[in-house]
Amino acid sequence: MFAGGSRSFSLFPLRVVYLPVPNLEAQAAILVSVSKRRFKRAVKRNRVKRQIREAYRLNKHLLLPALAEKSCRLAIAFIYLADELVESSLIEERMKTAMNRIAERLPDTEDAQKPVP
Protein backbone atom coordinates (compact mmCIF):
# COMPACT_ATOMS: atom_id res chain seq x y z
CA MET A 1 0.00 0.00 0.00
CA PHE A 2 2.79 2.42 0.84
CA ALA A 3 5.16 1.13 -1.85
CA GLY A 4 3.28 2.78 -4.70
CA GLY A 5 0.07 2.94 -6.66
CA SER A 6 -1.91 4.41 -3.78
CA ARG A 7 -3.43 7.85 -3.52
CA SER A 8 -3.17 10.10 -0.50
CA PHE A 9 -4.10 13.47 0.90
CA SER A 10 -3.78 15.29 4.21
CA LEU A 11 -6.49 16.82 6.36
CA PHE A 12 -4.70 17.91 9.49
CA PRO A 13 -4.46 16.04 11.90
CA LEU A 14 -4.96 13.06 9.54
CA ARG A 15 -3.19 11.78 6.47
CA VAL A 16 -5.34 9.44 4.41
CA VAL A 17 -3.82 6.84 2.07
CA TYR A 18 -6.11 4.61 0.02
CA LEU A 19 -5.65 1.91 -2.57
CA PRO A 20 -8.18 -0.08 -4.62
CA VAL A 21 -7.82 -3.79 -3.82
CA PRO A 22 -10.03 -6.01 -6.01
CA ASN A 23 -9.78 -9.24 -3.96
CA LEU A 24 -10.67 -7.74 -0.57
CA GLU A 25 -13.47 -9.40 1.43
CA ALA A 26 -15.05 -6.23 2.85
CA GLN A 27 -15.89 -3.09 0.90
CA ALA A 28 -13.36 -1.12 2.92
CA ALA A 29 -10.57 -2.22 5.23
CA ILE A 30 -8.94 0.38 7.46
CA LEU A 31 -5.60 0.77 9.19
CA VAL A 32 -5.07 3.33 11.96
CA SER A 33 -1.55 4.46 12.74
CA VAL A 34 -0.31 6.72 15.56
CA SER A 35 3.43 7.18 15.85
CA LYS A 36 5.23 6.18 19.01
CA ARG A 37 7.60 9.03 18.27
CA ARG A 38 4.74 11.54 18.75
CA PHE A 39 3.14 9.89 21.81
CA LYS A 40 5.43 7.91 24.08
CA ARG A 41 2.58 6.66 26.28
CA ALA A 42 0.45 3.86 24.90
CA VAL A 43 -2.59 5.31 26.70
CA LYS A 44 -2.47 8.42 24.51
CA ARG A 45 -1.81 6.45 21.32
CA ASN A 46 -4.75 4.17 22.08
CA ARG A 47 -7.00 7.14 22.79
CA VAL A 48 -6.22 8.68 19.40
CA LYS A 49 -6.78 5.34 17.65
CA ARG A 50 -10.16 5.00 19.41
CA GLN A 51 -11.12 8.51 18.31
CA ILE A 52 -10.23 7.77 14.67
CA ARG A 53 -12.03 4.40 14.63
CA GLU A 54 -15.15 5.95 16.15
CA ALA A 55 -15.11 8.83 13.65
CA TYR A 56 -14.84 6.28 10.83
CA ARG A 57 -17.66 4.15 12.27
CA LEU A 58 -19.97 7.16 12.48
CA ASN A 59 -19.19 8.42 8.97
CA LYS A 60 -18.55 5.36 6.82
CA HIS A 61 -22.10 5.71 5.50
CA LEU A 62 -20.76 8.57 3.35
CA LEU A 63 -18.36 6.21 1.54
CA LEU A 64 -19.88 2.72 1.45
CA PRO A 65 -22.76 3.48 -1.00
CA ALA A 66 -20.27 4.98 -3.47
CA LEU A 67 -18.09 1.86 -3.16
CA ALA A 68 -21.09 -0.40 -3.76
CA GLU A 69 -22.22 1.66 -6.75
CA LYS A 70 -18.82 1.40 -8.45
CA SER A 71 -18.24 -2.15 -7.13
CA CYS A 72 -14.88 -1.06 -5.78
CA ARG A 73 -13.05 -2.26 -2.66
CA LEU A 74 -10.53 -0.09 -0.83
CA ALA A 75 -7.77 -0.43 1.72
CA ILE A 76 -7.63 2.84 3.66
CA ALA A 77 -4.94 4.00 6.09
CA PHE A 78 -5.45 6.85 8.55
CA ILE A 79 -2.18 8.24 9.87
CA TYR A 80 -2.28 10.70 12.77
CA LEU A 81 0.02 13.70 12.18
CA ALA A 82 -0.44 16.02 15.17
CA ASP A 83 1.95 16.16 18.12
CA GLU A 84 -0.84 16.83 20.60
CA LEU A 85 -4.21 15.33 21.42
CA VAL A 86 -7.16 16.97 19.66
CA GLU A 87 -10.88 16.89 20.32
CA SER A 88 -12.99 14.11 18.86
CA SER A 89 -15.21 16.68 17.13
CA LEU A 90 -12.26 17.90 15.02
CA ILE A 91 -11.30 14.36 14.04
CA GLU A 92 -14.91 13.58 13.15
CA GLU A 93 -15.20 16.74 11.03
CA ARG A 94 -12.03 15.85 9.12
CA MET A 95 -13.20 12.25 8.74
CA LYS A 96 -16.42 13.45 7.06
CA THR A 97 -14.37 15.51 4.64
CA ALA A 98 -12.06 12.55 3.98
CA MET A 99 -14.95 10.15 3.29
CA ASN A 100 -16.52 12.61 0.83
CA ARG A 101 -13.19 13.22 -0.89
CA ILE A 102 -12.48 9.50 -1.30
CA ALA A 103 -16.02 8.93 -2.64
CA GLU A 104 -15.51 11.70 -5.23
CA ARG A 105 -12.17 10.31 -6.40
CA LEU A 106 -13.13 6.65 -6.65
CA PRO A 107 -11.77 4.96 -9.77
CA ASP A 108 -14.13 3.36 -12.25
CA THR A 109 -14.54 -0.41 -12.05
CA GLU A 110 -12.14 -0.99 -14.98
CA ASP A 111 -9.43 1.04 -13.27
CA ALA A 112 -9.96 -0.73 -9.95
CA GLN A 113 -9.49 -4.15 -11.53
CA LYS A 114 -6.08 -3.35 -13.04
CA PRO A 115 -3.15 -4.75 -11.05
CA VAL A 116 -0.73 -2.27 -9.56
CA PRO A 117 2.69 -2.41 -11.31
C-alpha positions in Angstrom: 0.0 0.0 0.0 2.8 2.4 0.8 5.2 1.1 -1.8 3.3 2.8 -4.7 0.1 2.9 -6.7 -1.9 4.4 -3.8 -3.4 7.9 -3.5 -3.2 10.1 -0.5 -4.1 13.5 0.9 -3.8 15.3 4.2 -6.5 16.8 6.4 -4.7 17.9 9.5 -4.5 16.0 11.9 -5.0 13.1 9.5 -3.2 11.8 6.5 -5.3 9.4 4.4 -3.8 6.8 2.1 -6.1 4.6 0.0 -5.6 1.9 -2.6 -8.2 -0.1 -4.6 -7.8 -3.8 -3.8 -10.0 -6.0 -6.0 -9.8 -9.2 -4.0 -10.7 -7.7 -0.6 -13.5 -9.4 1.4 -15.1 -6.2 2.9 -15.9 -3.1 0.9 -13.4 -1.1 2.9 -10.6 -2.2 5.2 -8.9 0.4 7.5 -5.6 0.8 9.2 -5.1 3.3 12.0 -1.5 4.5 12.7 -0.3 6.7 15.6 3.4 7.2 15.8 5.2 6.2 19.0 7.6 9.0 18.3 4.7 11.5 18.8 3.1 9.9 21.8 5.4 7.9 24.1 2.6 6.7 26.3 0.4 3.9 24.9 -2.6 5.3 26.7 -2.5 8.4 24.5 -1.8 6.4 21.3 -4.7 4.2 22.1 -7.0 7.1 22.8 -6.2 8.7 19.4 -6.8 5.3 17.7 -10.2 5.0 19.4 -11.1 8.5 18.3 -10.2 7.8 14.7 -12.0 4.4 14.6 -15.1 6.0 16.2 -15.1 8.8 13.6 -14.8 6.3 10.8 -17.7 4.2 12.3 -20.0 7.2 12.5 -19.2 8.4 9.0 -18.5 5.4 6.8 -22.1 5.7 5.5 -20.8 8.6 3.3 -18.4 6.2 1.5 -19.9 2.7 1.4 -22.8 3.5 -1.0 -20.3 5.0 -3.5 -18.1 1.9 -3.2 -21.1 -0.4 -3.8 -22.2 1.7 -6.8 -18.8 1.4 -8.4 -18.2 -2.1 -7.1 -14.9 -1.1 -5.8 -13.1 -2.3 -2.7 -10.5 -0.1 -0.8 -7.8 -0.4 1.7 -7.6 2.8 3.7 -4.9 4.0 6.1 -5.5 6.8 8.6 -2.2 8.2 9.9 -2.3 10.7 12.8 0.0 13.7 12.2 -0.4 16.0 15.2 2.0 16.2 18.1 -0.8 16.8 20.6 -4.2 15.3 21.4 -7.2 17.0 19.7 -10.9 16.9 20.3 -13.0 14.1 18.9 -15.2 16.7 17.1 -12.3 17.9 15.0 -11.3 14.4 14.0 -14.9 13.6 13.1 -15.2 16.7 11.0 -12.0 15.8 9.1 -13.2 12.2 8.7 -16.4 13.5 7.1 -14.4 15.5 4.6 -12.1 12.6 4.0 -14.9 10.1 3.3 -16.5 12.6 0.8 -13.2 13.2 -0.9 -12.5 9.5 -1.3 -16.0 8.9 -2.6 -15.5 11.7 -5.2 -12.2 10.3 -6.4 -13.1 6.6 -6.7 -11.8 5.0 -9.8 -14.1 3.4 -12.2 -14.5 -0.4 -12.0 -12.1 -1.0 -15.0 -9.4 1.0 -13.3 -10.0 -0.7 -10.0 -9.5 -4.1 -11.5 -6.1 -3.3 -13.0 -3.2 -4.8 -11.1 -0.7 -2.3 -9.6 2.7 -2.4 -11.3 
